[in-house]
């Protein structure tokens, strides 16, 4: 019996399908909006005077000279540069090319320099204080965003970050006050966050309850419990159970802490901040360069395929959600023993939800999520700095600025993003 052998098609008959580059007009539109905003400040609300940027603190070994710039002239120069950046972004999208990340970063820096120069006309901006406050306010957001990245990468949406941060803050304050040991408070906070994560994992993985609903319920539960214990237990016994005497002291790193600008900001911090640096590096390396990270991402993307190669899907999800909870609990310590502040009701003030926004803005990447958290921290600290120097910007606008940045970043700058394919979907083994 004869067989017919199919010959490969000649090269002239090979069909090459056209590729489509997906572009978005969101970045150019955002650029244009901010450029018009800067132009409006220059035209309708000009401010004469000189803005001074102080780049050193009195305790620095190396003293940098202050930078001074005429407010109105500098703003006009910034407007011109913003117009060029906007035109370039439009040309990129018009020719089916993406707007690169570096252009967005440069545009953001230019706009912020122009805005600060305008807002602080006749005043001095302490750059070190602005950046130091930015990092401080971003610490719990970074821990929370790392927790969210791990949870969603493994397939569980961690809406309970707010509750984990609050549980960590409460437990750290109580344990450190009772024992007089801040390290024990830190460990207890991690355990508290882990327990909240385990509850989320049990209901989401074992009982297939909607993960968003479980997270919201856990947040309400933790808020209610901590508020009750604060009113009934901590307040009457504040000296014993809620003392501000237990706190992490700053630990300047020799040599590194004397580097101009970045030294005072990054290397004159507490142990909690240094642990944050380590956590970001470990999560990034582990997620993309280790067997643990490969299994975790496989479970979050295609649990059926992971199961076929022997990976225990639900077990992997459970323990990684617990790990994510412990990281968020560690972040909660910054609100109390990390800053020397007594615990108060709902003191996290929505930080967990902003951390979730950082996860989306950072496209489920630990480094990008960290940068997003720093952006939100900068927006939060900016209101403090401008209020001190007497900026004409209304205080109500500055109070809502962090949340406006959060909404705009997620809805406007990210563009079309795709999270882990199996996030939020329970795995039922057939």
PyMOL commands that set and color helices and strands:
alter all, ss='L'
color gray80, all
select helices_A, chain A and resi 11-13+26-44+71-94+101-119+127-153+161-179+182-206+211-234+238-241+256-258+262-266+271-289+291-301+303-308+313-335+351-361+366-389+395-413
alter helices_A, ss='H'
color red, helices_A
select strands_A, chain A and resi 50-54+67-70+124-126
alter strands_A, ss='S'
color yellow, strands_A
deselect
rebuild
show_as cartoon
